């Protein structure tokens, strides 16, 4: 049993698992915000374009069955807007991360260049001090 608990601790406290948990919590909160944006701000404008009709209330009666396709359209619109918002958010973060990595690489190059320049200067000085001409024949 103790071995099981130790294995669980190793699993649960690895960086990837914690990152995933944080991502899920933030994603759920983000979904709520974007859903509110769709339902409370965007859909009223869509309703105005459709003559004041609530899209989620659209339906067709076929016999005794009621096909509420408006709710489905609302869900599709919610999904598309949430997917777009998440895409933009991830794009911004990945661009910032790429810029940060690029700045780190530039700093590494700036640190490494002086050493290379020093070696090249040493080689130049050694070649300049050499007094014997090179015989090409």
N, C-alpha and C positions, 0 to 999 in steps of 0.2 A: 504494500500500500504506500509506503514511504517513497519507493521508487516511482510510482505512478504520480504522486504529488510533485516530486522533483521534476519529472518530465513535463508535467503540466505547467509548472512555473517557468521552465525554460521556453516552452512554447508560447505562453501567454505574455511574457515580458520581452520577447524578441521585438526588435524595432518595427518589422513589417506588420506584425499583428496589431501593435499599438497604433501605428500609422493608419491601418485599415479601419480600426475602431473610430479614430478621430475623424477620418474621412466620411464614414457612414453617418456619424452624428451631425457633422457640418452639412453633409449632403441633404439630410432630412430637414434641417432648418432652412437650407437654401431652397429646397423644393416648396416649403410652406410659403416662403416669401414670394417666389415666382408664381405660385398658384394664386396668391392674393393679387399680384400684379395683373395676371390674366383675368381673373374673375371680377375684380373691383375697378380696374382701370381700362384694360383693353376691350373686354367684352361689351361694356356699355357703348363704346364707340362703334364696335361691330354691329351692335343692336340698332344704333342710329342709322347706319348704312343699310340695314335690312328693314327699315321702316318702323323702328321701335319694337321689333319682335325680339324676344329672348330666345337665343339660339338653342339653349339647353332645353327649352320647352317644345321644340319642334318634334312632331311625331306623325306617324301614319297609322290609321286604324285599318287592319285587314281582318275582316270578320270580327271575332272577339279578341284578337291579338292586337296589342298596341306596340308598334316598333318605335321606340324613343331614339331616333337617330340623332336628334339634337344633342343629347347627352354624349353620344359617341363623338360627334363633331367637336364638342367642347373638350372632351378628353384628348382628342388628336391635337387640337390647338394648344392645350396645356402642355402636352408632350413636346411638340415642336418648339414652343417658346422656351421651355425648361432646357431642352437639348441645346438650343442656340445659346442660351445664357451660360450654360455650363461650358460649351465649346469656347465661347469668348473668354470666360474666366480662366480656363485652362490655357488658352493661347496666350493670355497676358502673363500668367505665371511662368509658362515655359519660355517666353521671350525674355522675361526678367532673369530667369535662371541662366539662360544662354548668355545673356549680357554679363552676368556676374561671373560665369565660368570663363568667358572671353577676357574679362578684366584680370582674373587670376592668372590666366595663361600669359597675358602681356606682362604682368608683374614678374612672373617666373622668367620670362625671356629677358626682361630688363636686368634681372639679377644675374643671369647667365652670360649675357653679352660682355660685360667688362672682363670676365675671366678669359673669354675667347679673344678679345682684343689684346689682352696682356700677352697671351701666347703668340699671337701674330706679330706683335711689336718685338717680342724677344727673338723670334725667327728672323724678322727684318734686320734687327741689330746684329745678329750673328752673321747673316749674309753680308751685311755692309762691312763688318770687320774682317772678313775673309780677304786675304791679300793675294792669294795665288789665283791667277787666271785659269779659267776652265779651258782645257784643251779639247777642241771639238774634232780633231783629226783622227 
